[in-house]
Amino acid sequence: MQITINGKATTLDQPVSVQDLLHRLGYLDHFVAVAVNQSCVLRRDFGLQFIKADDQIEILAPMAGG
């Protein structure tokens, strides 16, 4: 199954939840914002929202600076 994460094409073997995807990518213990197909996913819904073929996922982490 092909998806895009932060602009990079990625292949997954099976459908996964946003939570599982974040865990695989090493983000689960970090504060991040996630959008699937340009719609924000609430943190409480990470385990309920499943990634489907051709989905566009954006993972954003806050950065300090000025």
ZIHUHU-V940144 format. One record per pair of residues at least 24 apart in sequence whose C-alpha atoms are under 10 Angstrom apart, sorted by the first residue. I is the first residue (numbers start at 1). J is the second residue. Records with the same first field share a line. If there is no record, write none. Layout:
# ZIHUHU-V940144
I = J ; J
This chain:
# ZIHUHU-V940144
1 = 51 ; 52 ; 53 ; 54 ; 55
2 = 52 ; 53 ; 54 ; 55 ; 56
3 = 51 ; 52 ; 53 ; 54 ; 55 ; 56 ; 57
4 = 36 ; 37 ; 53 ; 54 ; 55 ; 56 ; 57 ; 58
5 = 35 ; 36 ; 55 ; 56 ; 57 ; 58 ; 59
6 = 35 ; 56 ; 57 ; 58 ; 59 ; 60
7 = 56 ; 57 ; 58
8 = 56 ; 57
9 = 54 ; 56
10 = 54
11 = 53 ; 54
12 = 51 ; 52 ; 53
14 = 51 ; 52 ; 53
15 = 50 ; 51 ; 52 ; 53
16 = 47 ; 48 ; 49 ; 50 ; 51 ; 52
17 = 45 ; 46 ; 47 ; 48 ; 49 ; 50 ; 51 ; 52
18 = 43 ; 45 ; 46 ; 47 ; 48 ; 49 ; 50 ; 51 ; 57
19 = 43 ; 44 ; 45 ; 46 ; 47 ; 48 ; 49 ; 50 ; 51
20 = 46 ; 47 ; 50 ; 51
21 = 46 ; 47 ; 50 ; 51
22 = 46 ; 59
27 = 59 ; 61
30 = 61 ; 62
31 = 60 ; 61 ; 62
32 = 58 ; 59 ; 60 ; 61 ; 62
33 = 58 ; 59 ; 60 ; 61 ; 62
34 = 58 ; 59 ; 60 ; 61
35 = 59 ; 60
